[in-house]
Amino acid sequence: MHTGFTAVMDNDQIAVIVKRSFLHMRKYGAMIGNTVDGIVTLGENIADNGGVRNAFKAFRLHLALSGEELNYRKRLPGLSASPEQLFFLGYASIWCANMTHKYAMGFTENDNHSPNKI
């Protein structure tokens, strides 16, 4: 009987994904004393991690292909960060928020995202 389902990954590929998922759960679950359920936040944490990795690859490719690498290497007055460091500072800034501990802990009960503090 044909179910219409075709496996796109073999068992070895699935094992790698399961292992990496487990590592993500442990990593994010341990960041603030196991108050964040790494299983609940797993999908969002993997998506955020993969998204920033791909965005950084695209940024590096843009620098290489556009010939803008030298322009990006110029430093802003009073700022000693490299273009790569500025990329990650910009990414990190989206996670900055001033919230009460109670509000942040509400994420653990009502949301599949990790609190911004993590």
Secondary structure, DSSP 8 states (H G I E B T S, - for coil): ---S---SS-HHHHHHHHHHHHHHHHHHHHTTTS-S-TTTTHHHHHHHHHHHHHHHHHHHHHHHHHS-HHHHHS--TT----HHHHHHHHHHHTT-----HHHHHHHHHH-SS--TT-
